[in-house]
C-alpha cells in the first residue's frame, strides 16, 4: 500500500548460489558489475525482470551497508528472527531491535535522498512496537558495530520530526558510547572519518562506494575494486543504461568514468 523501488529479502550468504538459481528459473536476470564483485564488496545481489514496468529483487545477506556491511553479527540476527507472515506467506521476520537498526542504517544508506515517508514509517514502527521493543538490544548492536553515530543521527531526526516515543536514556547512552568507544569499536581513524562523512548527509552521491575504496586493505584489492567499479562488464552496462546494442558502449564507459571520478574527487575533498 505504498510505493516500492524494489523487493529486498534476507538470505544466508552461503545460500546465494541457490537463490540465484531460483531467481533465474523465475525469469530474472542478474545485474552484476563483474562475476563475484557483489559477493566480495557489496551487501546484496540484484536481479530484475522486465515485467509490470520492471521488477527488481535484491537478496541481502546483511542488514548493514558498505563499508561496514560485515560489522553486524548475522548469526545472532538470524537467531533473533521470529515467525510471521508477509502477504499471507509464513516466513521468518527480523527481530524488532534488528529491524530498527536496519531501518536506521537504510536511511543513512540513502543519505539526503531518503524521502520523508521513510522517516514517517520509522515513527509508525516506534509507536506500534513501543512496549515490545528491546532498546537494550538496540544499544548492544550499536556498541558492537561501532555505528552509534548513524543511529543517533536517524533517531534524533525522527524525534525532531514526529516527537517519536524514543526513551530519553537511549539517545544519551548512544552519545555516551560514541564518546567513549570512538576509535575502539569503529577501528582506524580513516574508518572513523568515513562514519562521520556518511552520517553527515553531505550530499556526496555514491559515498558508500568511495568509503569502501578507502577502507579496503591493500593496494591490489583496492585497484581491482576501482577497476570493476569504473569498467564493469558490457552486460552490466547494457542492462544498467538500457542500451539495446553495444555500439554506444564506448561513450557510456567514458561518461561513467568521468562521472565517478568527479564524485570521487568531491568525496576525497570531504
SEGURO-926697 format. One record per residue (C-alpha): z, x, y; chain; residue in three letters; residue number from 1. Coordinates in nm, 3 decimals, always signed. Example, Ala and Ser with C-alpha at 12.3 -4.5 7.8 and 13.67 -1.06 7.14 Angstrom:
<pts>
<pt w="+0.780" u="+1.230" v="-0.450" unit="A" code="Ala" pos="1"/>
<pt w="+0.714" u="+1.367" v="-0.106" unit="A" code="Ser" pos="2"/>
</pts>
This chain:
<pts>
<pt w="+0.000" u="+0.000" v="+0.000" unit="A" code="Unk" pos="1"/>
<pt w="-0.051" u="+0.299" v="+0.228" unit="A" code="Unk" pos="2"/>
<pt w="-0.335" u="+0.546" v="+0.290" unit="A" code="Unk" pos="3"/>
<pt w="-0.364" u="+0.839" v="+0.049" unit="A" code="Unk" pos="4"/>
<pt w="-0.577" u="+1.151" v="+0.067" unit="A" code="Unk" pos="5"/>
<pt w="-0.528" u="+1.249" v="-0.296" unit="A" code="Unk" pos="6"/>
<pt w="-0.318" u="+1.185" v="-0.605" unit="A" code="Unk" pos="7"/>
<pt w="-0.057" u="+1.450" v="-0.686" unit="A" code="Unk" pos="8"/>
<pt w="+0.137" u="+1.475" v="-1.009" unit="A" code="Unk" pos="9"/>
<pt w="+0.369" u="+1.735" v="-1.158" unit="A" code="Unk" pos="10"/>
<pt w="+0.289" u="+1.927" v="-1.477" unit="A" code="Unk" pos="11"/>
<pt w="+0.425" u="+2.230" v="-1.660" unit="A" code="Unk" pos="12"/>
<pt w="+0.220" u="+2.536" v="-1.568" unit="A" code="Unk" pos="13"/>
<pt w="+0.165" u="+2.622" v="-1.934" unit="A" code="Unk" pos="14"/>
<pt w="+0.001" u="+2.279" v="-1.979" unit="A" code="Unk" pos="15"/>
<pt w="-0.272" u="+2.342" v="-1.719" unit="A" code="Unk" pos="16"/>
<pt w="-0.549" u="+2.408" v="-1.977" unit="A" code="Unk" pos="17"/>
<pt w="-0.477" u="+2.073" v="-2.147" unit="A" code="Unk" pos="18"/>
<pt w="-0.454" u="+1.895" v="-1.811" unit="A" code="Unk" pos="19"/>
<pt w="-0.788" u="+2.042" v="-1.701" unit="A" code="Unk" pos="20"/>
<pt w="-0.949" u="+1.941" v="-2.030" unit="A" code="Unk" pos="21"/>
<pt w="-0.819" u="+1.585" v="-1.994" unit="A" code="Unk" pos="22"/>
<pt w="-0.943" u="+1.550" v="-1.636" unit="A" code="Unk" pos="23"/>
<pt w="-1.281" u="+1.699" v="-1.726" unit="A" code="Unk" pos="24"/>
<pt w="-1.304" u="+1.441" v="-2.003" unit="A" code="Unk" pos="25"/>
<pt w="-1.245" u="+1.168" v="-1.745" unit="A" code="Unk" pos="26"/>
<pt w="-1.539" u="+1.291" v="-1.541" unit="A" code="Unk" pos="27"/>
<pt w="-1.352" u="+1.504" v="-1.285" unit="A" code="Unk" pos="28"/>
<pt w="-1.487" u="+1.840" v="-1.163" unit="A" code="Unk" pos="29"/>
<pt w="-1.256" u="+2.126" v="-1.072" unit="A" code="Unk" pos="30"/>
<pt w="-1.280" u="+2.271" v="-0.721" unit="A" code="Unk" pos="31"/>
<pt w="-1.175" u="+2.637" v="-0.755" unit="A" code="Unk" pos="32"/>
<pt w="-1.231" u="+2.945" v="-0.540" unit="A" code="Unk" pos="33"/>
<pt w="-1.277" u="+3.157" v="-0.849" unit="A" code="Unk" pos="34"/>
<pt w="-1.160" u="+3.131" v="-1.213" unit="A" code="Unk" pos="35"/>
<pt w="-0.783" u="+3.187" v="-1.227" unit="A" code="Unk" pos="36"/>
<pt w="-0.741" u="+3.200" v="-0.847" unit="A" code="Unk" pos="37"/>
<pt w="-0.529" u="+2.887" v="-0.820" unit="A" code="Unk" pos="38"/>
<pt w="-0.306" u="+2.975" v="-1.116" unit="A" code="Unk" pos="39"/>
<pt w="-0.234" u="+3.316" v="-0.962" unit="A" code="Unk" pos="40"/>
<pt w="-0.196" u="+3.235" v="-0.593" unit="A" code="Unk" pos="41"/>
<pt w="-0.166" u="+2.861" v="-0.544" unit="A" code="Unk" pos="42"/>
<pt w="+0.059" u="+2.572" v="-0.641" unit="A" code="Unk" pos="43"/>
<pt w="-0.199" u="+2.322" v="-0.770" unit="A" code="Unk" pos="44"/>
<pt w="-0.540" u="+2.277" v="-0.925" unit="A" code="Unk" pos="45"/>
<pt w="-0.785" u="+2.045" v="-0.750" unit="A" code="Unk" pos="46"/>
<pt w="-1.019" u="+1.802" v="-0.925" unit="A" code="Unk" pos="47"/>
<pt w="-1.249" u="+1.541" v="-0.777" unit="A" code="Unk" pos="48"/>
<pt w="-1.470" u="+1.256" v="-0.890" unit="A" code="Unk" pos="49"/>
<pt w="-1.743" u="+1.117" v="-0.666" unit="A" code="Unk" pos="50"/>
<pt w="-1.645" u="+0.752" v="-0.711" unit="A" code="Unk" pos="51"/>
<pt w="-1.477" u="+0.495" v="-0.486" unit="A" code="Unk" pos="52"/>
<pt w="-1.551" u="+0.713" v="-0.185" unit="A" code="Unk" pos="53"/>
<pt w="-1.424" u="+1.023" v="-0.364" unit="A" code="Unk" pos="54"/>
<pt w="-1.108" u="+1.058" v="-0.575" unit="A" code="Unk" pos="55"/>
<pt w="-0.911" u="+1.384" v="-0.558" unit="A" code="Unk" pos="56"/>
<pt w="-0.644" u="+1.461" v="-0.819" unit="A" code="Unk" pos="57"/>
<pt w="-0.411" u="+1.759" v="-0.786" unit="A" code="Unk" pos="58"/>
<pt w="-0.183" u="+1.864" v="-1.075" unit="A" code="Unk" pos="59"/>
<pt w="+0.104" u="+2.064" v="-0.920" unit="A" code="Unk" pos="60"/>
<pt w="+0.330" u="+2.294" v="-1.121" unit="A" code="Unk" pos="61"/>
<pt w="+0.590" u="+2.347" v="-0.848" unit="A" code="Unk" pos="62"/>
<pt w="+0.747" u="+2.133" v="-0.576" unit="A" code="Unk" pos="63"/>
<pt w="+0.720" u="+2.419" v="-0.323" unit="A" code="Unk" pos="64"/>
<pt w="+0.423" u="+2.576" v="-0.141" unit="A" code="Unk" pos="65"/>
<pt w="+0.287" u="+2.928" v="-0.080" unit="A" code="Unk" pos="66"/>
<pt w="+0.405" u="+3.186" v="-0.010" unit="A" code="Unk" pos="67"/>
<pt w="+0.727" u="+3.054" v="-0.162" unit="A" code="Unk" pos="68"/>
<pt w="+0.585" u="+2.845" v="-0.446" unit="A" code="Unk" pos="69"/>
<pt w="+0.788" u="+3.031" v="-0.708" unit="A" code="Unk" pos="70"/>
<pt w="+1.121" u="+3.005" v="-0.525" unit="A" code="Unk" pos="71"/>
<pt w="+1.223" u="+2.675" v="-0.689" unit="A" code="Unk" pos="72"/>
<pt w="+1.363" u="+2.690" v="-1.043" unit="A" code="Unk" pos="73"/>
<pt w="+1.123" u="+2.443" v="-1.203" unit="A" code="Unk" pos="74"/>
<pt w="+1.304" u="+2.445" v="-1.538" unit="A" code="Unk" pos="75"/>
<pt w="+1.603" u="+2.292" v="-1.361" unit="A" code="Unk" pos="76"/>
<pt w="+1.380" u="+2.050" v="-1.168" unit="A" code="Unk" pos="77"/>
<pt w="+1.239" u="+1.918" v="-1.496" unit="A" code="Unk" pos="78"/>
<pt w="+1.589" u="+1.883" v="-1.640" unit="A" code="Unk" pos="79"/>
<pt w="+1.690" u="+1.669" v="-1.341" unit="A" code="Unk" pos="80"/>
<pt w="+1.390" u="+1.435" v="-1.377" unit="A" code="Unk" pos="81"/>
<pt w="+1.462" u="+1.071" v="-1.456" unit="A" code="Unk" pos="82"/>
<pt w="+1.263" u="+0.800" v="-1.630" unit="A" code="Unk" pos="83"/>
<pt w="+1.089" u="+0.539" v="-1.417" unit="A" code="Unk" pos="84"/>
<pt w="+0.764" u="+0.356" v="-1.362" unit="A" code="Unk" pos="85"/>
<pt w="+0.457" u="+0.424" v="-1.150" unit="A" code="Unk" pos="86"/>
<pt w="+0.206" u="+0.136" v="-1.126" unit="A" code="Unk" pos="87"/>
<pt w="+0.359" u="-0.012" v="-1.439" unit="A" code="Unk" pos="88"/>
<pt w="+0.342" u="+0.308" v="-1.647" unit="A" code="Unk" pos="89"/>
<pt w="+0.662" u="+0.457" v="-1.790" unit="A" code="Unk" pos="90"/>
<pt w="+0.685" u="+0.823" v="-1.689" unit="A" code="Unk" pos="91"/>
<pt w="+0.910" u="+1.097" v="-1.552" unit="A" code="Unk" pos="92"/>
<pt w="+1.010" u="+1.094" v="-1.184" unit="A" code="Unk" pos="93"/>
<pt w="+1.162" u="+1.367" v="-0.972" unit="A" code="Unk" pos="94"/>
<pt w="+1.537" u="+1.351" v="-0.925" unit="A" code="Unk" pos="95"/>
<pt w="+1.636" u="+1.222" v="-0.581" unit="A" code="Unk" pos="96"/>
<pt w="+1.753" u="+1.558" v="-0.447" unit="A" code="Unk" pos="97"/>
<pt w="+1.440" u="+1.737" v="-0.567" unit="A" code="Unk" pos="98"/>
<pt w="+1.219" u="+1.463" v="-0.424" unit="A" code="Unk" pos="99"/>
<pt w="+1.390" u="+1.500" v="-0.086" unit="A" code="Unk" pos="100"/>
<pt w="+1.340" u="+1.878" v="-0.090" unit="A" code="Unk" pos="101"/>
<pt w="+0.974" u="+1.833" v="-0.188" unit="A" code="Unk" pos="102"/>
<pt w="+0.911" u="+1.580" v="+0.091" unit="A" code="Unk" pos="103"/>
<pt w="+1.059" u="+1.822" v="+0.345" unit="A" code="Unk" pos="104"/>
<pt w="+0.852" u="+2.114" v="+0.216" unit="A" code="Unk" pos="105"/>
<pt w="+0.542" u="+1.892" v="+0.213" unit="A" code="Unk" pos="106"/>
<pt w="+0.588" u="+1.816" v="+0.582" unit="A" code="Unk" pos="107"/>
<pt w="+0.620" u="+2.187" v="+0.661" unit="A" code="Unk" pos="108"/>
<pt w="+0.315" u="+2.248" v="+0.441" unit="A" code="Unk" pos="109"/>
<pt w="+0.105" u="+2.026" v="+0.671" unit="A" code="Unk" pos="110"/>
<pt w="+0.272" u="+2.161" v="+0.985" unit="A" code="Unk" pos="111"/>
<pt w="+0.186" u="+1.979" v="+1.308" unit="A" code="Unk" pos="112"/>
<pt w="-0.089" u="+1.783" v="+1.130" unit="A" code="Unk" pos="113"/>
<pt w="+0.167" u="+1.575" v="+0.942" unit="A" code="Unk" pos="114"/>
<pt w="+0.140" u="+1.213" v="+1.059" unit="A" code="Unk" pos="115"/>
<pt w="+0.438" u="+1.019" v="+1.189" unit="A" code="Unk" pos="116"/>
<pt w="+0.403" u="+0.793" v="+0.882" unit="A" code="Unk" pos="117"/>
<pt w="+0.535" u="+1.069" v="+0.656" unit="A" code="Unk" pos="118"/>
<pt w="+0.848" u="+1.115" v="+0.866" unit="A" code="Unk" pos="119"/>
<pt w="+0.898" u="+0.738" v="+0.864" unit="A" code="Unk" pos="120"/>
<pt w="+0.864" u="+0.730" v="+0.485" unit="A" code="Unk" pos="121"/>
<pt w="+1.124" u="+1.005" v="+0.459" unit="A" code="Unk" pos="122"/>
<pt w="+1.358" u="+0.794" v="+0.673" unit="A" code="Unk" pos="123"/>
<pt w="+1.295" u="+0.493" v="+0.444" unit="A" code="Unk" pos="124"/>
<pt w="+1.379" u="+0.709" v="+0.141" unit="A" code="Unk" pos="125"/>
<pt w="+1.701" u="+0.834" v="+0.303" unit="A" code="Unk" pos="126"/>
<pt w="+1.811" u="+0.479" v="+0.376" unit="A" code="Unk" pos="127"/>
<pt w="+1.714" u="+0.343" v="+0.036" unit="A" code="Unk" pos="128"/>
<pt w="+1.892" u="+0.623" v="-0.153" unit="A" code="Unk" pos="129"/>
<pt w="+2.181" u="+0.663" v="+0.092" unit="A" code="Unk" pos="130"/>
<pt w="+2.457" u="+0.612" v="-0.164" unit="A" code="Unk" pos="131"/>
<pt w="+2.284" u="+0.771" v="-0.464" unit="A" code="Unk" pos="132"/>
<pt w="+2.152" u="+1.092" v="-0.305" unit="A" code="Unk" pos="133"/>
<pt w="+2.339" u="+1.407" v="-0.411" unit="A" code="Unk" pos="134"/>
<pt w="+2.348" u="+1.611" v="-0.092" unit="A" code="Unk" pos="135"/>
<pt w="+2.537" u="+1.894" v="-0.264" unit="A" code="Unk" pos="136"/>
<pt w="+2.235" u="+1.942" v="-0.491" unit="A" code="Unk" pos="137"/>
<pt w="+2.003" u="+1.948" v="-0.190" unit="A" code="Unk" pos="138"/>
<pt w="+2.219" u="+2.220" v="-0.035" unit="A" code="Unk" pos="139"/>
<pt w="+2.221" u="+2.421" v="-0.359" unit="A" code="Unk" pos="140"/>
<pt w="+1.841" u="+2.414" v="-0.385" unit="A" code="Unk" pos="141"/>
<pt w="+1.811" u="+2.516" v="-0.019" unit="A" code="Unk" pos="142"/>
<pt w="+2.052" u="+2.806" v="-0.073" unit="A" code="Unk" pos="143"/>
<pt w="+1.886" u="+2.930" v="-0.392" unit="A" code="Unk" pos="144"/>
<pt w="+1.535" u="+2.922" v="-0.243" unit="A" code="Unk" pos="145"/>
<pt w="+1.626" u="+3.065" v="+0.097" unit="A" code="Unk" pos="146"/>
<pt w="+1.428" u="+2.787" v="+0.267" unit="A" code="Unk" pos="147"/>
<pt w="+1.713" u="+2.631" v="+0.463" unit="A" code="Unk" pos="148"/>
<pt w="+1.518" u="+2.654" v="+0.788" unit="A" code="Unk" pos="149"/>
<pt w="+1.246" u="+2.424" v="+0.653" unit="A" code="Unk" pos="150"/>
<pt w="+1.499" u="+2.155" v="+0.567" unit="A" code="Unk" pos="151"/>
<pt w="+1.679" u="+2.197" v="+0.900" unit="A" code="Unk" pos="152"/>
<pt w="+1.352" u="+2.151" v="+1.089" unit="A" code="Unk" pos="153"/>
<pt w="+1.238" u="+1.841" v="+0.900" unit="A" code="Unk" pos="154"/>
<pt w="+1.572" u="+1.663" v="+0.860" unit="A" code="Unk" pos="155"/>
<pt w="+1.658" u="+1.732" v="+1.223" unit="A" code="Unk" pos="156"/>
<pt w="+1.330" u="+1.582" v="+1.339" unit="A" code="Unk" pos="157"/>
<pt w="+1.369" u="+1.274" v="+1.116" unit="A" code="Unk" pos="158"/>
<pt w="+1.719" u="+1.219" v="+1.251" unit="A" code="Unk" pos="159"/>
<pt w="+1.593" u="+1.253" v="+1.610" unit="A" code="Unk" pos="160"/>
<pt w="+1.307" u="+1.010" v="+1.549" unit="A" code="Unk" pos="161"/>
<pt w="+1.481" u="+0.740" v="+1.345" unit="A" code="Unk" pos="162"/>
<pt w="+1.855" u="+0.813" v="+1.354" unit="A" code="Unk" pos="163"/>
<pt w="+1.833" u="+0.859" v="+0.977" unit="A" code="Unk" pos="164"/>
<pt w="+2.156" u="+0.846" v="+0.773" unit="A" code="Unk" pos="165"/>
<pt w="+2.200" u="+1.221" v="+0.719" unit="A" code="Unk" pos="166"/>
<pt w="+2.566" u="+1.327" v="+0.690" unit="A" code="Unk" pos="167"/>
<pt w="+2.675" u="+1.549" v="+0.978" unit="A" code="Unk" pos="168"/>
<pt w="+2.801" u="+1.820" v="+0.746" unit="A" code="Unk" pos="169"/>
<pt w="+2.460" u="+1.862" v="+0.579" unit="A" code="Unk" pos="170"/>
<pt w="+2.272" u="+1.997" v="+0.882" unit="A" code="Unk" pos="171"/>
<pt w="+2.570" u="+2.203" v="+0.995" unit="A" code="Unk" pos="172"/>
<pt w="+2.608" u="+2.355" v="+0.646" unit="A" code="Unk" pos="173"/>
<pt w="+2.235" u="+2.427" v="+0.626" unit="A" code="Unk" pos="174"/>
<pt w="+2.254" u="+2.606" v="+0.959" unit="A" code="Unk" pos="175"/>
<pt w="+2.560" u="+2.798" v="+0.843" unit="A" code="Unk" pos="176"/>
<pt w="+2.380" u="+2.901" v="+0.523" unit="A" code="Unk" pos="177"/>
<pt w="+2.082" u="+3.005" v="+0.732" unit="A" code="Unk" pos="178"/>
<pt w="+2.300" u="+3.234" v="+0.943" unit="A" code="Unk" pos="179"/>
<pt w="+2.495" u="+3.389" v="+0.656" unit="A" code="Unk" pos="180"/>
<pt w="+2.215" u="+3.421" v="+0.400" unit="A" code="Unk" pos="181"/>
<pt w="+1.931" u="+3.540" v="+0.623" unit="A" code="Unk" pos="182"/>
<pt w="+1.777" u="+3.846" v="+0.467" unit="A" code="Unk" pos="183"/>
<pt w="+1.960" u="+3.798" v="+0.136" unit="A" code="Unk" pos="184"/>
<pt w="+1.803" u="+3.483" v="-0.014" unit="A" code="Unk" pos="185"/>
<pt w="+1.472" u="+3.499" v="+0.170" unit="A" code="Unk" pos="186"/>
<pt w="+1.412" u="+3.865" v="+0.092" unit="A" code="Unk" pos="187"/>
<pt w="+1.223" u="+4.110" v="+0.312" unit="A" code="Unk" pos="188"/>
<pt w="+1.201" u="+4.097" v="+0.689" unit="A" code="Unk" pos="189"/>
<pt w="+0.830" u="+4.010" v="+0.653" unit="A" code="Unk" pos="190"/>
<pt w="+0.917" u="+3.707" v="+0.441" unit="A" code="Unk" pos="191"/>
<pt w="+1.186" u="+3.606" v="+0.690" unit="A" code="Unk" pos="192"/>
<pt w="+0.929" u="+3.616" v="+0.967" unit="A" code="Unk" pos="193"/>
<pt w="+0.690" u="+3.408" v="+0.753" unit="A" code="Unk" pos="194"/>
<pt w="+0.959" u="+3.140" v="+0.713" unit="A" code="Unk" pos="195"/>
<pt w="+1.019" u="+3.125" v="+1.088" unit="A" code="Unk" pos="196"/>
<pt w="+0.648" u="+3.107" v="+1.169" unit="A" code="Unk" pos="197"/>
<pt w="+0.576" u="+2.834" v="+0.913" unit="A" code="Unk" pos="198"/>
<pt w="+0.877" u="+2.635" v="+1.030" unit="A" code="Unk" pos="199"/>
<pt w="+0.780" u="+2.653" v="+1.395" unit="A" code="Unk" pos="200"/>
<pt w="+0.485" u="+2.410" v="+1.379" unit="A" code="Unk" pos="201"/>
<pt w="+0.293" u="+2.684" v="+1.558" unit="A" code="Unk" pos="202"/>
<pt w="-0.039" u="+2.509" v="+1.512" unit="A" code="Unk" pos="203"/>
<pt w="-0.191" u="+2.814" v="+1.341" unit="A" code="Unk" pos="204"/>
<pt w="-0.419" u="+2.643" v="+1.091" unit="A" code="Unk" pos="205"/>
<pt w="-0.412" u="+2.784" v="+0.739" unit="A" code="Unk" pos="206"/>
<pt w="-0.076" u="+2.950" v="+0.798" unit="A" code="Unk" pos="207"/>
<pt w="+0.023" u="+2.950" v="+0.433" unit="A" code="Unk" pos="208"/>
<pt w="-0.294" u="+3.132" v="+0.330" unit="A" code="Unk" pos="209"/>
<pt w="-0.218" u="+3.420" v="+0.564" unit="A" code="Unk" pos="210"/>
<pt w="+0.155" u="+3.417" v="+0.498" unit="A" code="Unk" pos="211"/>
<pt w="+0.071" u="+3.466" v="+0.131" unit="A" code="Unk" pos="212"/>
<pt w="-0.163" u="+3.753" v="+0.218" unit="A" code="Unk" pos="213"/>
<pt w="+0.122" u="+3.934" v="+0.394" unit="A" code="Unk" pos="214"/>
<pt w="+0.376" u="+3.873" v="+0.117" unit="A" code="Unk" pos="215"/>
<pt w="+0.161" u="+3.974" v="-0.184" unit="A" code="Unk" pos="216"/>
<pt w="+0.288" u="+4.305" v="-0.319" unit="A" code="Unk" pos="217"/>
<pt w="+0.035" u="+4.589" v="-0.343" unit="A" code="Unk" pos="218"/>
<pt w="-0.289" u="+4.666" v="-0.162" unit="A" code="Unk" pos="219"/>
<pt w="-0.520" u="+4.598" v="-0.457" unit="A" code="Unk" pos="220"/>
<pt w="-0.383" u="+4.246" v="-0.531" unit="A" code="Unk" pos="221"/>
<pt w="-0.391" u="+4.175" v="-0.158" unit="A" code="Unk" pos="222"/>
<pt w="-0.755" u="+4.285" v="-0.138" unit="A" code="Unk" pos="223"/>
<pt w="-0.853" u="+4.071" v="-0.440" unit="A" code="Unk" pos="224"/>
<pt w="-0.684" u="+3.769" v="-0.284" unit="A" code="Unk" pos="225"/>
<pt w="-0.857" u="+3.819" v="+0.054" unit="A" code="Unk" pos="226"/>
<pt w="-1.195" u="+3.869" v="-0.116" unit="A" code="Unk" pos="227"/>
<pt w="-1.163" u="+3.545" v="-0.315" unit="A" code="Unk" pos="228"/>
<pt w="-1.048" u="+3.359" v="-0.004" unit="A" code="Unk" pos="229"/>
<pt w="-1.337" u="+3.481" v="+0.210" unit="A" code="Unk" pos="230"/>
<pt w="-1.607" u="+3.475" v="-0.058" unit="A" code="Unk" pos="231"/>
<pt w="-1.532" u="+3.201" v="-0.313" unit="A" code="Unk" pos="232"/>
<pt w="-1.781" u="+3.115" v="-0.586" unit="A" code="Unk" pos="233"/>
<pt w="-2.111" u="+2.945" v="-0.493" unit="A" code="Unk" pos="234"/>
<pt w="-1.999" u="+2.637" v="-0.688" unit="A" code="Unk" pos="235"/>
<pt w="-1.686" u="+2.613" v="-0.472" unit="A" code="Unk" pos="236"/>
<pt w="-1.894" u="+2.643" v="-0.155" unit="A" code="Unk" pos="237"/>
<pt w="-2.138" u="+2.374" v="-0.269" unit="A" code="Unk" pos="238"/>
<pt w="-1.859" u="+2.131" v="-0.352" unit="A" code="Unk" pos="239"/>
<pt w="-1.631" u="+2.214" v="-0.058" unit="A" code="Unk" pos="240"/>
<pt w="-1.901" u="+2.182" v="+0.206" unit="A" code="Unk" pos="241"/>
<pt w="-2.100" u="+1.902" v="+0.041" unit="A" code="Unk" pos="242"/>
<pt w="-2.419" u="+2.103" v="+0.001" unit="A" code="Unk" pos="243"/>
<pt w="-2.699" u="+1.980" v="-0.224" unit="A" code="Unk" pos="244"/>
<pt w="-2.882" u="+2.315" v="-0.251" unit="A" code="Unk" pos="245"/>
<pt w="-2.793" u="+2.684" v="-0.233" unit="A" code="Unk" pos="246"/>
<pt w="-3.037" u="+2.760" v="+0.049" unit="A" code="Unk" pos="247"/>
<pt w="-2.784" u="+2.737" v="+0.337" unit="A" code="Unk" pos="248"/>
<pt w="-2.506" u="+2.917" v="+0.142" unit="A" code="Unk" pos="249"/>
<pt w="-2.551" u="+3.243" v="+0.333" unit="A" code="Unk" pos="250"/>
<pt w="-2.495" u="+3.073" v="+0.667" unit="A" code="Unk" pos="251"/>
<pt w="-2.190" u="+2.889" v="+0.533" unit="A" code="Unk" pos="252"/>
<pt w="-2.040" u="+3.211" v="+0.399" unit="A" code="Unk" pos="253"/>
<pt w="-2.082" u="+3.377" v="+0.740" unit="A" code="Unk" pos="254"/>
<pt w="-1.930" u="+3.074" v="+0.913" unit="A" code="Unk" pos="255"/>
<pt w="-1.638" u="+3.077" v="+0.668" unit="A" code="Unk" pos="256"/>
<pt w="-1.569" u="+3.449" v="+0.720" unit="A" code="Unk" pos="257"/>
<pt w="-1.578" u="+3.416" v="+1.099" unit="A" code="Unk" pos="258"/>
<pt w="-1.356" u="+3.106" v="+1.093" unit="A" code="Unk" pos="259"/>
<pt w="-1.096" u="+3.254" v="+0.857" unit="A" code="Unk" pos="260"/>
<pt w="-1.099" u="+3.588" v="+1.040" unit="A" code="Unk" pos="261"/>
<pt w="-1.028" u="+3.413" v="+1.370" unit="A" code="Unk" pos="262"/>
<pt w="-0.743" u="+3.218" v="+1.212" unit="A" code="Unk" pos="263"/>
<pt w="-0.614" u="+3.542" v="+1.061" unit="A" code="Unk" pos="264"/>
<pt w="-0.610" u="+3.712" v="+1.400" unit="A" code="Unk" pos="265"/>
<pt w="-0.412" u="+3.423" v="+1.550" unit="A" code="Unk" pos="266"/>
<pt w="-0.167" u="+3.437" v="+1.259" unit="A" code="Unk" pos="267"/>
<pt w="-0.131" u="+3.813" v="+1.293" unit="A" code="Unk" pos="268"/>
<pt w="-0.060" u="+3.771" v="+1.664" unit="A" code="Unk" pos="269"/>
<pt w="+0.210" u="+3.520" v="+1.573" unit="A" code="Unk" pos="270"/>
</pts>
